[in-house]
C-alpha cells in the first residue's frame, strides 16, 4: 500500500464517503489572525472531533458552519447546497448546535417549556424521545433551567438538540466543566443518538478521553489552518516511540538516521536514542539487521497531536517548533 | 454484553487486525457460542475506544470468513463453526502467536537452540 497517497486522500476528506459539509478555500480574518484557507469535508454518519489549541480558529469554523459568521472568501456547502446570505430555514432545521455555555434567554423557562418553544422550529421534533432522555438522564422537566445544575442543564441542551432530529449536530466544547457523571451521560446520549439514524456529529474538545470514546475521525487545527483529517485508529498508530541503544556502531547509526518517517531523534547522555517515527517497522528491521535491540512504545494522545503538528510543519516547510 | 477484547497500543499491528485476531480466537475456541449477538458497531467501538470504521471492517472481514452474520435490523451474530474450520483456524492462530514469539526472541538476540530448549522446558514443567 502506498502510504503517501492514503494520507493525501485523508487530508481532503474521506474518499469513499459522502460529505455533509464541504469547504473550499474558506478564509476568515479575525482580530488577531487569519483563519484559512480551509479545504475540508465532513464525512457523513460519523463523529468527527475537531481539536487544537485555544484561539486557533475552531469556534470561528463552527460559527461559519452555523452561518452566524460569513467567510470573507471561499465556499461552504451544506448537504450539497451552497447559501447566499442568511441560511434558509429548511437547511437550518437540519442542524442543531450545543455550545459550552447555554444561552441565557431560556433561563426563566422550565425544560418542558423551552422544549415546547424549540419544537416549533423543528418539524421533525420527537417529543417522546425528548421526555425519555430527560427521564433516563435525571433532568427535571419542571424546574427553571437557571435553577438546575450545570450537568443537568447541559444534558437538557443535548436532549433538546437530539430530539430535533437533526442531520448534523455541532458541539462546541460541550463537556467543558462537566463533572464525570454528567460527562459519562453525555457520551451515552451521543452514542445512542448515533445509533438511530442518519446523524453526523462535529465536536470540538480538549478532552482526549472524549476523542477516544466518541470520535471516528480527528481533524487538527493549528494557527488558523487545518493540518488534516485522519481516521482515529490510523492516527493512533501513526507515530511510535522507538528506543535503541546503538553503542559505538557509527555505520549502523547512520543507516538508522536515514530511515524514513523519523520526525524526532533525541540522543541521550547514556548513548541510547529516543526516536519518534511513522515507520517503526523499517526502523526496527534496520536495527535488527545490525544486531541492535529496539523497544517500541505507543504514544499518548497529547503526544500524538504534537507529532501531527510537527509533521505538518515539516511538510509545509515551516520548520519544527520544539 | 462485553466482549473481552483488548487493544495493545505498543503493538505495530493495525488495530483492526488485533481486534479480528482476538475475536476470531473467542469464536473458534467456543467462548463466544453460535448465535451470540455481538454489540452494535457504535457500541463496540465505544467499548474498545476505537472508531466505527475499524469495527465495521472487522465485522465485514469476519462475515467474509463465515464466522459472523449480520441480519438487517437485528444485528451481528456468531455463526455455526464446523469442527474442521475450528481445527484449521486454531492451528493458524497458534502458528501466528508462535511466529510472533520467535520474531521477538530473535530480536532479543536469542538463537534457535536456546528457543528450542526453553520451549521444551516450559512444556516439561506443565506435565
HADDOCK unambig.tbl for C-alpha pairs under 7 A between the chains (distance, minus, plus):
assign (segid A and resid 191 and name CA) (segid B and resid 42 and name CA) 6.89 0.50 0.50
assign (segid A and resid 195 and name CA) (segid B and resid 42 and name CA) 6.91 0.50 0.50
assign (segid A and resid 212 and name CA) (segid B and resid 49 and name CA) 5.01 0.50 0.50
assign (segid A and resid 212 and name CA) (segid B and resid 50 and name CA) 6.67 0.50 0.50
assign (segid A and resid 213 and name CA) (segid B and resid 46 and name CA) 5.21 0.50 0.50
assign (segid A and resid 213 and name CA) (segid B and resid 49 and name CA) 5.08 0.50 0.50
assign (segid A and resid 214 and name CA) (segid B and resid 46 and name CA) 6.43 0.50 0.50
assign (segid A and resid 215 and name CA) (segid B and resid 51 and name CA) 6.33 0.50 0.50
assign (segid A and resid 216 and name CA) (segid B and resid 51 and name CA) 4.35 0.50 0.50
assign (segid A and resid 216 and name CA) (segid B and resid 52 and name CA) 6.09 0.50 0.50
assign (segid A and resid 216 and name CA) (segid B and resid 53 and name CA) 6.81 0.50 0.50
assign (segid A and resid 232 and name CA) (segid B and resid 51 and name CA) 6.21 0.50 0.50
assign (segid A and resid 233 and name CA) (segid B and resid 15 and name CA) 6.81 0.50 0.50
assign (segid A and resid 233 and name CA) (segid B and resid 50 and name CA) 6.00 0.50 0.50
assign (segid A and resid 233 and name CA) (segid B and resid 51 and name CA) 6.29 0.50 0.50
assign (segid A and resid 288 and name CA) (segid B and resid 107 and name CA) 6.14 0.50 0.50
assign (segid A and resid 293 and name CA) (segid B and resid 107 and name CA) 6.28 0.50 0.50
assign (segid A and resid 293 and name CA) (segid B and resid 108 and name CA) 6.22 0.50 0.50
assign (segid A and resid 296 and name CA) (segid B and resid 10 and name CA) 6.28 0.50 0.50
assign (segid A and resid 297 and name CA) (segid B and resid 10 and name CA) 4.61 0.50 0.50
assign (segid A and resid 298 and name CA) (segid B and resid 9 and name CA) 5.11 0.50 0.50
assign (segid A and resid 298 and name CA) (segid B and resid 10 and name CA) 4.51 0.50 0.50
